[in-house]
């Protein structure tokens, strides 16, 4: 079962911000650097004894920095409490003060430091990972990579201190494979990389030990949004509401053979509360669109037809892209929706609309762009690997180039409006199937049409989509279909049912 992350603070920080807070706390004389190490080690000890109350065998892996010192303090406390502790440490010619003091505290409890032994790591039952902290950058050294592989190849319960060794605290990426933790106990404040990219897989259960640093933390680099956000923006409807007050959405897409995408987006839009939804697609797709969903209005025509232009004037919001394709018809739809005189209509661009936008870049402050990493790479003219190496940098670059609100899909979705960064660690791998992105676009379009600001609609839409997937996953993630989300969307957009 996925962790309920709403219990954790919303503020997310970079590793540098946490280090700066530590420096300020020490400079003001409120704590020494080793005092912070002692607090971290004590917090780790407390978590282990809470999870494993009976003294047992523990393997502690210590690096050469403050993260290793945290692990050593924890190891000393475990020894004092009667646990059988084996400590393996990376060699350090001249250890700094916190590490030296931690080594002395460990030795005072009768502890002995051993060199790394991969076979023994592979056989361990409980491992404390204190190898690498927030300073990790670049490719892991071969020896470290081998140690991490041994940890991941074991059957041990793994506690990572601050973050899984090898994971980048700022990006959630890793040039290699980080430690796979069962629990990550992070110190000072929540690091933004724990909630996106590889962090979503490798952190396990996330716990926070603030260490008394809260007063020294700056404005967060990003904010986490989860289910509780919905109640703040989706109030119950007034009793005198009618469909004209619930928004009119025009959806454009579904070239030959791709009617399913626009059909899914249309139903999701209705389930998320839009009052009127018109699907403009190929004429031959009407049966597919209206089958079992007659509430969708259908317009089958060419982009130059007066009927289409009239619908553009009718709409309060245009969703362009699901199943659009990049052939003649799709390009004509793209040009019609983004042409002269259309600037004032709020828009959401998804799927092939984003691919067409990458070929003819322009900017607009009022639209919402919803790329997955591959589409993001095309929008930026870079590789997929470059996007995934630093998702925060990628979404900033897209917003700077195209403006508006940008949503970068993936494990730990990012949302950025040019000023505020948000991370939405919601959803599950069941969403890795065709059509789920179309459902997300339909939800966001509905919320925008109902009057939410683009950033609020995007945040709420991501949360509704992700939690609908979690509810649908009660029957399993593998084999989940986009249409399986529909029954839960309606529940989640009604705040009185949450």
N, C-alpha and C positions, 0 to 999 in steps of 0.2 A: 504494500500500500504506500502511495506517495505521501511524503511529509506535508502536514499543513503548515505552510510557510507564513501564514498570516500572523502567527504568534511572534515571529521575529520582527525586529524594528524595520521600518521602511527604508531608512537611509543606508546607502551603499557608498563605499569609498574605494579609492585606489590604494595600493600599497604605500605609495609615497605619502599620502595624506595620513595614514596611520603612523608611519614612522615620524612624520613631523609632529604629530600629537604626542608621541612618546618623548621626543626631544624637548618639547615645550614643558611637559610635566616634570622632566628631570631638571630643566633649567630653572624652573620656579621653586625647586627644592621640595616638591610634594612627594617625590619618590626617587629612588636611585634606579639606574638601568638594571642593576641586578635585582632590585626590589620588584621590578616588573617581571623579570624572569621567574622570581619566586612565586609571584601571583599566578603566572601562567602555568607553572609546574604544579602548583597546588590545585588549580582548577582541573587540570588533566587527571591528577590523582583522584580528585573527588568524583569525576565522571566515571573513571574505571571502577572504583569501589561501588558506585551506584549500580553499574551494569553487571559487575562480577564481585559480589559481596564476599564470597569465600576466597581466601588467598589461593592464588593459582600461579602457574608459570607464565611469565611475561618476558617477551623479547623487546628490548628498547633499542631503536636504531637512531643514533645521534650524528648529526652533521657537524660542521665546523663553525657555524655561526650561532646567533642567538636562538634559532630554532632548536639547534642541538643542545644548547644550555637549558632551554625549557624541558627537553626530554630528560636531561640528566637530573634536574630537580625532581621531576616526576618519579624517576627511577629510585632516587634516594628515599622519597616518601613511601614508595611501594616496599622497599626493603625494610624500612622501619615498621611497616604494618604487617610484615610477615610473608609477603609475596616472594616467590622465587624468581629473582630478576637476573636475566642475562643481558648485558649491555654491550652492543657492538658499536664502535665509533669510527668515523673516518679520521685518518691521521691529520694532525695539524701541528706544524712546526712551532709556531708561536701563537697559542690561543689567546684571544682577547680576554679582558677582565671578566665579563659575565661567564664565559666558558670555563675559565680557570677556577673561579669561585664555585661553579656548579660541579666541576670535577672533584674539587676538594670536599664538597658536601656529600657527594656520592661515595668517595673513599672513606669518609668518616663513618658511614653506615656499613663499612666492610665490603663495599662494592669494588669489583675489578673490571677494568675495561678490556674487551677482547676485540681483535680485528674482525672485519666482516668475513663471514663464512656462508657462502651461498647455500650449501646443502642444509645447514642448520636453519637458515631463514625459511627455506621451503617447507621444513617440518614444524614450524612454530604454530601454536594455537591462538596466541594473542600477541599482537604486534603494536607497539607505539611507534608511529612514523614521525621522527623529528629530523629528517635528513635535510630538507630544503625548505626555505621560507619564502618571503615575498620578494627577495632579491633575484630570484631565478630568471634568467634570460637566455635565449639562444638554445643551441642543441645541447642535450645532456651528455656529459662525458660518458664514454663507454662503460667504465666501471660503475657509475651511478645507474646507468640504464640497466645493467645486469642485476644490480641489487633490487631495483624496482620490479624487474621482471620476476625475480625470486619471490618478492612479497606478493605480487599478483598471482603467481602460480601456486601459492600456498592455500590452505583451507582456513587460514587464521581469520579471527575477528580483528579488524584493523582500525585503530584510532589515529587519524592524522592531526598533527598539531598545526594550527593556523590555516593550513590548506594542504591538500594532497601533494606530496613532493613531486615536482616536475610541472605542476599546473601554474600558469601565469595568473597572478592575483588580479591583474587589471583587465585581461582579455578573456580568460577562461580557456585559452588555447594552450597547446603544448607541442613542442617540436620533438615528438616521440610519444610515449605512453606514460601518463602519470600514475601514481599509486591509486589503486582502487580502494577507497576507504569505505568502511561501514558507517563510521561517524567522523565528521570533521569538526573539531573544536577550534573555532577561529577567535582571535584575540583582538581586543581594542574596539573593533567595529567590523561590520560585515563588508567583505571585499566584493566588488561588483563581479569579478570573474568567477565567483562560486556559483552564480546563478544563470550562466549562459554557456554556450559551446560545450566543451568537454567537462566543464564544472557540473553540468546537470547530471552527467553519468557518474563521475568519479568522486564526488563529495559524500555521497550517501546522506545520512541524516546530518543536518547542520545545526550546531549549537554555538552559542556566543558567550564568551567570558569578557566582560567589558574592561576589567583590570583597573577601573577607576579613571579611564581616559575620556569618558563621555564629555566632560566639560572642556576638553582641549580639541575636540574634533571640529573641523571647519564645515562649511556648507558641503553637503554630500555631492559626489560626482554624478550620482544617479539615484533614482528612487525605485523601490520594488512595489509593484502593484499586484494584488491578489483579490480574492473573492469579495472582501469587505468593501472594495471600491464601488461595487454595483449599487449598494444601498444609498450612496451619496449622490448618485446621478440619475437613478431610475425610480423616481417617485411614482406612486399609483396614479392612474389617470383620473382626471376630473369626471364627475358623473355625467356631465353634459357633453362629453367628447363625441366627435363624429369622424368619419374616415377622412374627410378633407383636412382635419386638424392633425392627422397622424402621418402626413407626408406622402408625396407623389414621387415615385422613383421610376426612371427610365433605365432599363438595362439593355446594353447593346453587345451582342456577341453571338456565338454559335454559327460559325461558318459550316460548310458542308461536312457532315460527319462528326461535328462537335457540339451537338445540341444539348448533351447532358450537362455540360459545364454551366451554361446559362440557365438551364432548368433548375439545377441545384442552387445557384445563387438566388434565383427568383423565389423559390420556396423558403430559403433561409431568411430572405428579406421580409416575407410575410410573417414568418414565425417570430421574427424579432420585432414585429409590431408596426411595420409600414402600412399605411392605410390603403394605398393603391400602387400596384406594381405593373408596369407594362414591359414586356419582353419584346425587343425588336431583333428579329433573327431571319434566317432564310424562310421563305413561305412554306417549304416542305417540312419544316420542323414544328408546325403548329400542333400536330397530334402528339408528338413527344413532349412538348412543353405543357400542354393542357391535360394530357392523360393523368388522371388521379389528382390533378391540381387545377380545377377549372377557375379558381379564384385569380389566377394570373391572367391578365389581359395580354393579347398577342398582336404584334404588328409585323407582318411579313412583307417586306418591300426592299427597294434599293435605297441606298443612302441619299440619293439625289431626289427622291420622291417628295412631293409636298407634304404627304402624310407624316413622313419622318421628321421633317423640319417643324411641323406643327407640334409633334410630340416633344421635341426638344424645347419648344416654348412652354409647353404644358408642365414639364418636369420641374420639380424643386431640386432634384439631384440626379446626376447621370453616373451610372456605373458602367465603365467601358473596359472590356477585356476578356471575360471568361469565354473560351472557345472562339475568340475573334479570328484567330489565324493571322497570317501575314501576307495573304494573297491579295488580289485586286479588290475583292469585296471588303475584306477587313481593313485594308488601307484607306478605302473610301469612307468607311464608317469612322475611322480614326480622324481623318481630315475634317469630316462633317462635324464631329463632336467638339473638335478643338479649333475650328475655324474662326474667322473674323465674326464678331458678334456673339460668340459663345463664352467669352471670358467671364461673364458674371454668373454663370451657372456652376454651382459647386460640383466637383467631380471626384470620383474615385477611380484610379487606374490600376488595373491588375493584369496579370498574365501577359498575353500578346500585346496589349496596349503598352505595357512597359518595354517590351522588345522593340516595338515601333518607335516609342519615345527615344530609346537609346540610339536609333538611327537618325532621328531628327530632333535633337535636344532642344528643349525650351523650358522655361520656368514659369511657375504660377504659385502665388502665395496661398491660394484657397483650396488646392486639391490635396488628396491623400494618395500616396503611392505605397503599394504593398508588395514589394519584391521578395521572392525567396533568394537564397544566396546566389544561384545561377543568374537570375535576372539582375540582381545587384551588380554582379561582375560585368554584365553587359552594359548596364547604365553607367558604370565607371570606366569601361574599357580596360578592365584588368582581369586577372585570373580568379577563378573560384577560390584557389588556395589563399590568395591575398585577402579576399573578403573574410574568410574563416580564420585567418591568422589574427585579425583584429576587427571584430564585428563593430565595436564602438567607433573606430576610425572610419570604417566603411559607411556606416549610416550617417555620420557627420558629413562625409564627403558627398554623399547623395543629396542630402538636404541642402548643402551649400550650393550645389550645382543646379538643382531643380526646384528648390524651395518647398513650401507646404509642410505637411506632416508626413513623415516617412516611417513605415513599419517594416522592419527587417525580420522576416520569419526565421524559424529555426528553433533549436532547443534553447529555451530562454529567449523569447522574442524581445526585440528592442524597438522602442518607439521614441522618436525625436522630432521636436517641432522647431528646431533652431535655437532654442533656449534651454529647454528642460529634457533630460534623458530619463527614460523609464525602462525598467526591465520587468518583464512579465514571465516568471517561471511557472507557467501553467501548461496543462496538456500532457500528452504522453505519446509514445511511439506509434500508437494506433492511428495517429493523424498522418502517418507517412503512407498515404494512399491517395489515388487520384480523386479530385473533386473537393477535398477538404479545404483547400485554399479558396475555392469558389464560394463555399459556405461561409467562410470568414468574411469575404468581401460583401456578401449579401447582408450579413449581420451589421457590419459597420455602416453600410449604406442606409439601412433602415433606421439606425440610431441617429445618423446625421439628418435624415429627412424628418425625424421627429423633433428636431430642434437642438440637439446636442452640438456643442462646438466640435470642430474636426478632431482636436486632440482628445477630448473627453469621449467622443464616439469611438475613436480608435482604441483607446485604453479599455473601455467597457466591452467593445466587440471582441477584443483578444481574450478577455477574461471569460466572457460568455462562451466563446468557442472552445477555449481550453477546458473549462469545467464541464461543458457538455460532453466533451470527449472523455473526461474522467468518469462521468456517470455512465456513459455508454460502455466503458471498458469493464464494467462489472461482469460482462459476458466474455471478456478477453480482449486484449489489444490486437493480437494478430487476427486479421480477417475483418476488422472494423471497417465499415463503409461510411462514406461522407453522409449518406442519408440516415445513418444510425443516430446522428446528432440531433435530428429534427425534433423529436419529442421533448428533448431536454432544453432546447433553446427557449421555447415558450415559458418553461418554468423559471429559467434564470433571468429573463428580462422583466419578471414580475417580482419586485423587491419584497412584496408582502408574503411571497412563498419561499423566500430564501431561509 
